Amino acid sequence: MARPGDRRPLIADQAIAILARGGARALTHHAVDREAGIAAGSTSYYFRTRDALVSAAVERIRHHSRTAFDAAAAPDPLTPGTASAFIADQLHDLATRRREHALAVVALLPEVAEVPALRRSLMGSLFSRELAGGLVVALGHPPGSPAADDLVDYLMGRLLSLLFAPREDAGDDRAATQHAVERLLR
């Protein structure tokens, strides 16, 4: 939890906004200072290196994702139909209301590719293979089933499509997503 007056959350949130808008190359300490409306050098004071700033952005994205996930009510009863509707709604939320975070994740992936802990944390902020594994087992798949990986891989691809190649005629994307996810869960 941030202390009152702690600028770290503000700085990390502004770093996320910069990443979403301009990609990883746009992320500089000076750019964050400007975006946050704080004195020049403030970001460097809190996060001395670019790696530290990237780590702060990753942690902040993870925090926001965890908060959003915890606020979502899991379906009860759990069936392929209810689970797929829930997942479709969550993906829609990620591509719309939480779009900035999703774009920042995509921008950061090359930055953290060689840092396993950050890469895992960043990838897990979008879709959790562990939670997907628990879901498919709860729906009757055997433990270790490839269905969990298939689900996460589909969702990542679908998210990229929604972020970067939206179809003008698609309207609300949830029905198509729900149908595909339900097929994967059966």
VOVEX-689811 format. One line per field, with one value per residue (C-alpha): residue number from 1; x, y, z. Coordinates in steps of 0.05 Angstrom, whole numbers, plus 5000, padded with zeros to 4 digits. Each point is the difference from the previous one (the first is absolute). Layout:
BEGIN
pos = (NUM,...) .
xx = (X,...) .
yy = (Y,...) .
zz = (Z,...) .
This chain:
BEGIN
pos = (1,2,3,4,5,6,7,8,9,10,11,12,13,14,15,16,17,18,19,20,21,22,23,24,25,26,27,28,29,30,31,32,33,34,35,36,37,38,39,40,41,42,43,44,45,46,47,48,49,50,51,52,53,54,55,56,57,58,59,60,61,62,63,64,65,66,67,68,69,70,71,72,73,74,75,76,77,78,79,80,81,82,83,84,85,86,87,88,89,90,91,92,93,94,95,96,97,98,99,100,101,102,103,104,105,106,107,108,109,110,111,112,113,114,115,116,117,118,119,120,121,122,123,124,125,126,127,128,129,130,131,132,133,134,135,136,137,138,139,140,141,142,143,144,145,146,147,148,149,150,151,152,153,154,155,156,157,158,159,160,161,162,163,164,165,166,167,168,169,170,171,172,173,174,175,176,177,178,179,180,181,182,183,184,185,186) .
xx = (5000,5026,5014,4962,5039,5038,5008,5019,4928,4990,5066,4985,4930,5028,5053,4943,4964,5064,5012,4928,5004,5071,5029,5063,5044,4958,5012,5053,5008,4991,4936,4971,5017,4963,4940,4993,5009,5056,5067,5054,5042,4945,4992,5075,4999,4950,5023,5074,5004,4956,4998,4973,4947,4980,4995,4956,4954,4996,4983,4948,4967,4999,4969,4945,4987,4995,4951,4957,5002,4982,4941,4971,4950,5016,4940,4959,4984,5062,4985,5035,4944,5004,5077,5004,4952,5041,5065,4970,4978,5069,5035,4953,5015,5075,4994,4956,4999,5070,5028,5056,5026,4995,5038,5053,5009,5010,5050,5039,5005,5064,5029,4993,5011,5068,4978,4960,4969,4975,4977,4959,4970,4982,4970,4962,4969,4959,4986,5020,5019,4993,4929,4983,5026,4955,4941,5007,5010,4937,4963,5022,5065,5057,5056,5054,4951,5023,4932,5027,5058,4953,4953,5054,5031,4933,4984,5068,4990,4928,5022,5053,4948,4952,5055,5032,4954,4929,4949,4953,4942,5012,4956,5004,5056,4976,4954,5055,5050,4950,4986,5074,5016,4942,5026,5069,4970,4958) .
yy = (5000,5069,5049,5067,5047,4943,5016,4930,4978,5065,4991,4928,5017,5055,4952,4953,5056,5017,4927,4992,5063,4999,4931,4981,5050,5057,4981,5045,5031,5069,4979,4973,5065,5040,4952,5000,5075,4992,5035,4978,4946,4974,4934,4989,5013,4943,4954,5011,4955,4984,4928,5025,5041,4941,4956,5051,5003,4924,4996,5055,4964,4936,5038,5029,4932,4965,5053,4992,4924,5000,5047,4953,4949,4930,4964,4954,4947,4988,4970,5009,5049,5043,4998,5020,5058,5024,4994,5037,5057,5003,5002,5054,5040,4991,5024,5060,5027,4972,5012,5045,4944,4949,5045,5013,4925,4990,5057,4972,4928,5010,5041,4942,4941,4985,5011,4937,5027,5064,4962,4951,5056,5040,4942,4978,5069,4985,4926,4949,4931,4976,5026,4974,4931,5001,5021,4944,4948,5026,4991,4927,5001,4958,5037,5021,5003,5044,5034,5052,5020,5000,5046,5050,4999,5013,5057,5033,4997,5024,5058,5021,4997,5043,5051,5006,4973,5012,4982,5058,4953,4959,5041,4970,4949,4960,4951,4976,4995,4962,4951,4985,4995,4953,4954,5000,4984,4941) .
zz = (5000,4982,5055,4998,4956,4967,4926,4978,4982,4961,4963,4984,4975,4955,4974,4981,4963,4962,4981,4976,4957,4974,5012,5037,4965,5026,5072,5030,5068,4971,4963,5065,5037,4946,4998,5076,5005,5051,5004,4952,5031,5046,4962,5003,5074,5012,4944,4986,4938,4941,5025,5066,4964,4957,5062,5033,4940,4998,5074,4993,4941,5041,5059,4956,4967,5067,5025,4938,5005,5073,4986,4947,5025,4975,4970,5044,4979,4959,4932,4933,4981,5063,5001,4927,5010,5060,4961,4940,5046,5032,4933,4975,5063,4988,4928,5017,5071,5017,4930,5025,5044,4944,4952,5052,5010,4926,4998,5058,4977,4959,5058,5049,4953,5032,5072,5018,5065,4967,4938,5042,5041,4939,4962,5062,5006,4937,5003,5052,4976,5072,5006,4931,5021,5062,4957,4949,5055,5035,4935,4995,4961,5028,5037,4952,4942,4942,5004,5049,4955,4939,5037,5021,4931,4968,5048,4987,4925,5006,5043,4949,4946,5041,5016,4932,4947,5021,4948,4984,4990,5063,5046,5070,4999,5060,4964,4952,5058,5043,4945,4987,5074,5013,4945,5033,5069,4978) .
